[in-house]
Amino acid sequence: MMPETNNASHNDSSRGTQQFTIPLAIILAGGMIASAVYFGGGHGGAIAAAGSLTGSNTPEGKVEPVSGKDHMLGDANAPITIVEYSDLECPFCKVFHDTMHQVLATYAGKVNWVYRHFPIAQLHSKAPMESEASECAADQGGNTAFWSYIDKIFATTGSNNTLDPAELPRIAQGLGLDVTQFNKCLTNGTHGKEITDDVTAAINAGAQGTPYSVIIMGDKQIVVNGAEPYESVKAKIDSLLK
């Protein structure tokens, strides 16, 4: 199923009932940009999503293998990995984030979750800096701080570019991180290229909107194209485990 184009305001009342994404076609209007571009500068700069929108949504051979640089939640030895490409200001990503926590609780030891950044700066100009902030948190507190940080962003933001940037160091402080070090990391754009690389990888994996996830078990892959409800994700997982 292709991502649904929703030209009205994004409404969280559709939680658990429909599949939603924020499609890149809205921003790029079916065109192609040759590569992702990072514009350096204070506070992390901005990121332009890139890539062709005419390719297949089939991700096989395109999803970058999970490695030590990834942020994973759950048992690393679980037979199933769900790789999610997400935007921290996307309202549908906010909904799906809760869904994924429910999935991990249900499939403890059977499923792990890898989070990768896909901020769509043309819609959410604050999202790239928020992605960088999560990596700055990880610099100090590792994987645990990363997941706690993005959990808190999703819990705090109203989505659609509504998070006050002043909340970013406050969240870091609330997690017991060194705020001075955090601010230096963020201001210097330390993780700008890293976020840009994730955007490019998302396009290469077939993502045309957010959230975009791929369930992987061995050589089998199933796309979760949008904020599919828990029951839909569960059915896809069960089809691999049977």
The 8 nearest C-alpha neighbors of each residue, nearest first, counted from 0:
[[1, 2, 224, 3, 18, 223, 225, 222],
 [0, 2, 3, 224, 56, 225, 4, 207],
 [3, 1, 20, 22, 19, 4, 225, 224],
 [2, 4, 19, 5, 20, 1, 18, 22],
 [5, 3, 6, 2, 22, 21, 20, 25],
 [4, 6, 7, 3, 9, 8, 21, 19],
 [7, 5, 4, 8, 9, 25, 3, 21],
 [8, 6, 5, 9, 10, 4, 21, 3],
 [7, 9, 10, 6, 5, 159, 11, 90],
 [10, 8, 7, 11, 90, 5, 91, 159],
 [9, 11, 12, 8, 13, 90, 7, 14],
 [10, 12, 13, 14, 9, 90, 91, 94],
 [13, 11, 10, 14, 15, 16, 9, 17],
 [12, 14, 11, 16, 17, 15, 10, 18],
 [15, 13, 12, 16, 11, 94, 17, 228],
 [14, 16, 228, 17, 13, 229, 227, 18],
 [17, 15, 14, 13, 228, 18, 227, 12],
 [18, 16, 15, 13, 19, 227, 228, 14],
 [17, 19, 227, 226, 225, 228, 20, 16],
 [20, 18, 225, 226, 3, 91, 17, 2],
 [19, 21, 225, 209, 2, 208, 22, 210],
 [20, 22, 208, 209, 23, 19, 4, 89],
 [23, 21, 208, 24, 207, 20, 25, 2],
 [22, 24, 208, 207, 25, 26, 27, 21],
 [25, 23, 28, 27, 22, 26, 29, 207],
 [26, 24, 23, 28, 22, 27, 4, 21],
 [27, 25, 23, 24, 28, 121, 122, 22],
 [26, 28, 24, 30, 29, 25, 23, 31],
 [29, 27, 24, 25, 30, 26, 23, 31],
 [28, 30, 24, 27, 52, 31, 53, 51],
 [29, 31, 27, 28, 52, 51, 32, 24],
 [30, 32, 51, 50, 33, 52, 29, 49],
 [33, 31, 49, 50, 34, 51, 30, 35],
 [32, 34, 50, 31, 49, 35, 51, 36],
 [35, 33, 49, 32, 50, 36, 199, 48],
 [34, 36, 49, 48, 47, 199, 195, 37],
 [37, 35, 47, 46, 34, 38, 195, 48],
 [36, 38, 46, 39, 195, 45, 35, 192],
 [37, 39, 44, 45, 36, 46, 40, 47],
 [40, 38, 44, 37, 43, 41, 188, 45],
 [39, 41, 44, 43, 42, 38, 188, 187],
 [40, 42, 186, 43, 44, 187, 188, 39],
 [41, 43, 186, 44, 185, 188, 40, 128],
 [42, 44, 188, 128, 41, 191, 40, 186],
 [43, 45, 40, 39, 38, 42, 41, 46],
 [46, 44, 38, 127, 37, 43, 120, 47],
 [45, 47, 37, 120, 36, 48, 127, 195],
 [46, 48, 36, 35, 120, 49, 45, 37],
 [49, 47, 35, 119, 198, 46, 120, 50],
 [48, 50, 35, 32, 34, 47, 33, 199],
 [51, 49, 32, 31, 33, 202, 34, 52],
 [50, 52, 31, 53, 54, 32, 30, 49],
 [53, 51, 54, 29, 50, 207, 31, 30],
 [52, 54, 51, 55, 29, 31, 30, 50],
 [55, 53, 52, 51, 56, 205, 57, 203],
 [54, 56, 57, 205, 53, 58, 52, 204],
 [55, 57, 205, 58, 54, 206, 204, 222],
 [56, 58, 55, 59, 205, 222, 204, 61],
 [59, 57, 204, 61, 205, 62, 56, 60],
 [60, 58, 61, 57, 62, 220, 204, 219],
 [59, 61, 62, 58, 63, 204, 57, 64],
 [62, 60, 204, 58, 59, 203, 63, 205],
 [63, 61, 204, 58, 60, 64, 59, 203],
 [62, 64, 61, 65, 200, 204, 60, 66],
 [65, 63, 66, 62, 61, 60, 69, 82],
 [64, 66, 69, 63, 67, 113, 68, 82],
 [67, 65, 68, 69, 64, 63, 70, 71],
 [66, 68, 69, 65, 70, 71, 64, 75],
 [69, 67, 66, 70, 65, 71, 142, 193],
 [70, 68, 67, 66, 71, 65, 113, 114],
 [69, 71, 113, 114, 142, 68, 72, 145],
 [72, 70, 113, 112, 69, 73, 114, 111],
 [71, 73, 112, 111, 113, 70, 74, 146],
 [74, 72, 111, 75, 112, 71, 110, 103],
 [73, 75, 77, 76, 108, 111, 72, 110],
 [74, 76, 77, 73, 111, 71, 72, 108],
 [77, 75, 74, 78, 108, 109, 111, 79],
 [76, 78, 109, 110, 74, 108, 79, 75],
 [77, 79, 109, 216, 76, 110, 80, 217],
 [80, 78, 110, 216, 77, 215, 109, 111],
 [79, 81, 111, 215, 110, 112, 214, 82],
 [80, 82, 214, 112, 213, 113, 215, 111],
 [83, 81, 113, 213, 212, 112, 114, 80],
 [82, 84, 212, 114, 211, 115, 113, 85],
 [85, 83, 115, 211, 117, 116, 210, 212],
 [84, 86, 117, 210, 116, 209, 83, 92],
 [87, 85, 118, 117, 89, 88, 116, 126],
 [86, 88, 89, 126, 85, 153, 129, 118],
 [89, 87, 158, 159, 86, 160, 126, 90],
 [88, 90, 92, 86, 91, 158, 87, 159],
 [91, 89, 93, 158, 92, 88, 159, 94],
 [90, 92, 94, 93, 89, 226, 95, 20],
 [93, 91, 95, 89, 210, 94, 90, 96],
 [92, 94, 90, 96, 91, 95, 153, 89],
 [95, 93, 91, 92, 96, 97, 14, 90],
 [94, 96, 98, 92, 226, 97, 93, 91],
 [97, 95, 93, 99, 98, 94, 92, 100],
 [98, 96, 100, 95, 99, 94, 101, 93],
 [99, 97, 95, 101, 96, 100, 229, 102],
 [98, 100, 102, 96, 101, 97, 95, 103],
 [99, 101, 97, 103, 102, 98, 104, 96],
 [102, 100, 98, 104, 99, 103, 105, 97],
 [101, 103, 99, 105, 100, 104, 106, 98],
 [104, 102, 106, 100, 105, 101, 107, 99],
 [103, 105, 101, 102, 107, 106, 100, 99],
 [106, 104, 102, 103, 107, 101, 100, 110],
 [107, 105, 103, 109, 110, 104, 102, 108],
 [108, 106, 109, 103, 104, 105, 110, 73],
 [107, 109, 77, 74, 110, 106, 73, 76],
 [108, 110, 77, 106, 107, 78, 79, 111],
 [111, 109, 79, 77, 106, 80, 108, 103],
 [110, 112, 73, 80, 74, 72, 77, 81],
 [113, 111, 81, 72, 71, 80, 82, 73],
 [112, 114, 71, 82, 70, 81, 83, 72],
 [113, 115, 83, 70, 82, 84, 112, 71],
 [116, 114, 84, 83, 197, 85, 113, 117],
 [115, 117, 85, 84, 197, 118, 194, 86],
 [116, 118, 85, 198, 86, 84, 119, 197],
 [119, 117, 86, 126, 127, 120, 116, 85],
 [120, 118, 121, 122, 123, 48, 117, 86],
 [119, 121, 124, 123, 122, 46, 118, 47],
 [120, 122, 119, 123, 124, 26, 47, 48],
 [123, 121, 120, 119, 124, 26, 159, 160],
 [124, 122, 120, 160, 125, 126, 121, 119],
 [123, 125, 120, 126, 121, 122, 127, 160],
 [126, 124, 123, 128, 127, 160, 129, 120],
 [125, 127, 129, 118, 123, 128, 124, 88],
 [128, 126, 130, 129, 118, 125, 45, 131],
 [127, 129, 131, 130, 43, 126, 125, 132],
 [128, 130, 132, 126, 131, 127, 133, 125],
 [131, 129, 127, 133, 128, 132, 126, 116],
 [130, 132, 128, 134, 129, 133, 190, 135],
 [133, 131, 129, 135, 134, 130, 185, 128],
 [132, 134, 136, 130, 135, 131, 145, 148],
 [135, 133, 137, 131, 136, 132, 138, 145],
 [134, 136, 132, 138, 137, 133, 181, 184],
 [135, 137, 133, 134, 138, 139, 145, 144],
 [136, 138, 141, 145, 134, 140, 139, 135],
 [139, 137, 135, 136, 141, 140, 134, 145],
 [140, 138, 137, 136, 141, 176, 135, 144],
 [139, 141, 144, 137, 138, 136, 143, 142],
 [142, 140, 137, 144, 143, 138, 139, 145],
 [141, 143, 145, 144, 137, 70, 146, 140],
 [142, 144, 145, 146, 141, 147, 140, 137],
 [145, 143, 140, 147, 137, 142, 141, 146],
 [146, 144, 137, 142, 148, 143, 147, 133],
 [145, 147, 148, 149, 143, 144, 150, 142],
 [148, 146, 144, 150, 145, 149, 143, 151],
 [147, 149, 145, 151, 146, 150, 144, 133],
 [148, 150, 152, 151, 146, 147, 153, 133],
 [151, 149, 147, 153, 148, 152, 146, 154],
 [150, 152, 154, 148, 149, 153, 155, 147],
 [153, 151, 149, 155, 154, 150, 156, 148],
 [152, 154, 150, 151, 155, 156, 93, 149],
 [153, 155, 151, 152, 156, 150, 93, 157],
 [156, 154, 152, 153, 151, 157, 162, 150],
 [157, 155, 162, 158, 153, 152, 154, 161],
 [156, 158, 161, 155, 162, 159, 90, 160],
 [159, 157, 88, 90, 156, 161, 160, 89],
 [158, 160, 88, 161, 89, 123, 90, 157],
 [161, 159, 123, 158, 88, 125, 162, 124],
 [160, 162, 158, 159, 157, 156, 163, 88],
 [163, 161, 156, 160, 164, 157, 158, 166],
 [162, 164, 165, 166, 161, 167, 156, 160],
 [165, 163, 166, 167, 162, 125, 129, 168],
 [166, 164, 163, 167, 168, 169, 162, 170],
 [165, 167, 169, 164, 163, 168, 170, 162],
 [166, 168, 170, 169, 165, 164, 171, 132],
 [169, 167, 171, 170, 166, 178, 172, 165],
 [170, 168, 166, 172, 171, 167, 173, 165],
 [169, 171, 173, 167, 168, 172, 166, 174],
 [172, 170, 168, 174, 169, 176, 173, 178],
 [171, 173, 169, 175, 176, 174, 170, 178],
 [174, 172, 170, 171, 175, 169, 176, 168],
 [175, 173, 171, 172, 176, 170, 144, 148],
 [174, 176, 172, 173, 171, 177, 178, 170],
 [175, 177, 172, 171, 174, 178, 139, 136],
 [176, 178, 180, 179, 181, 175, 172, 171],
 [179, 177, 181, 180, 172, 176, 182, 168],
 [180, 178, 182, 181, 177, 183, 184, 168],
 [179, 181, 183, 178, 177, 182, 184, 176],
 [180, 182, 178, 184, 179, 183, 135, 177],
 [183, 181, 185, 179, 184, 180, 186, 178],
 [182, 184, 180, 186, 185, 181, 187, 179],
 [185, 183, 181, 187, 182, 189, 186, 135],
 [184, 186, 182, 188, 183, 187, 42, 132],
 [185, 187, 42, 183, 41, 188, 184, 182],
 [188, 186, 189, 184, 185, 183, 41, 43],
 [189, 187, 43, 191, 185, 186, 190, 42],
 [188, 190, 187, 184, 191, 185, 43, 131],
 [189, 191, 193, 188, 131, 192, 194, 134],
 [192, 190, 188, 194, 193, 189, 43, 195],
 [193, 191, 195, 194, 190, 196, 37, 189],
 [192, 194, 190, 196, 191, 195, 197, 131],
 [195, 193, 197, 191, 196, 192, 116, 190],
 [194, 196, 192, 198, 197, 193, 37, 191],
 [195, 197, 199, 193, 194, 198, 192, 200],
 [196, 198, 200, 194, 195, 199, 116, 201],
 [199, 197, 117, 201, 195, 196, 200, 48],
 [198, 200, 196, 202, 201, 197, 35, 203],
 [201, 199, 197, 203, 198, 202, 204, 196],
 [200, 202, 204, 198, 203, 199, 206, 197],
 [203, 201, 206, 199, 205, 204, 200, 50],
 [202, 204, 200, 201, 205, 61, 199, 62],
 [205, 203, 61, 62, 58, 201, 202, 206],
 [204, 206, 56, 202, 203, 58, 207, 57],
 [207, 205, 202, 201, 208, 204, 211, 56],
 [206, 208, 23, 22, 205, 52, 202, 24],
 [209, 207, 22, 21, 23, 20, 206, 210],
 [210, 208, 20, 211, 21, 85, 225, 86],
 [209, 211, 85, 225, 92, 20, 84, 208],
 [210, 212, 224, 209, 84, 225, 83, 206],
 [213, 211, 83, 223, 82, 222, 84, 224],
 [212, 214, 222, 82, 81, 221, 223, 215],
 [215, 213, 81, 221, 220, 80, 222, 82],
 [216, 214, 220, 80, 79, 219, 81, 213],
 [217, 215, 79, 219, 78, 218, 220, 80],
 [216, 218, 219, 215, 78, 79, 220, 80],
 [217, 219, 216, 220, 215, 59, 60, 221],
 [220, 218, 216, 217, 215, 221, 239, 214],
 [219, 221, 215, 214, 213, 216, 218, 222],
 [222, 220, 214, 213, 223, 215, 219, 235],
 [223, 221, 213, 224, 212, 214, 220, 57],
 [224, 222, 212, 213, 225, 211, 221, 227],
 [225, 223, 211, 222, 212, 2, 210, 226],
 [224, 226, 20, 19, 210, 18, 227, 211],
 [227, 225, 19, 18, 95, 91, 210, 20],
 [226, 228, 18, 225, 231, 17, 232, 229],
 [229, 227, 15, 231, 230, 226, 16, 232],
 [228, 230, 232, 231, 98, 233, 227, 15],
 [229, 231, 233, 228, 232, 234, 227, 15],
 [232, 230, 234, 233, 229, 228, 227, 235],
 [231, 233, 229, 235, 234, 230, 236, 228],
 [234, 232, 230, 236, 231, 235, 229, 237],
 [233, 235, 237, 231, 232, 236, 238, 230],
 [234, 236, 238, 232, 233, 237, 231, 239],
 [237, 235, 233, 239, 238, 234, 232, 240],
 [236, 238, 240, 234, 239, 235, 241, 233],
 [239, 237, 235, 236, 240, 241, 234, 233],
 [240, 238, 237, 236, 241, 235, 216, 219],
 [239, 241, 237, 238, 236, 79, 78, 216],
 [240, 239, 238, 237, 236, 235, 234, 216]]
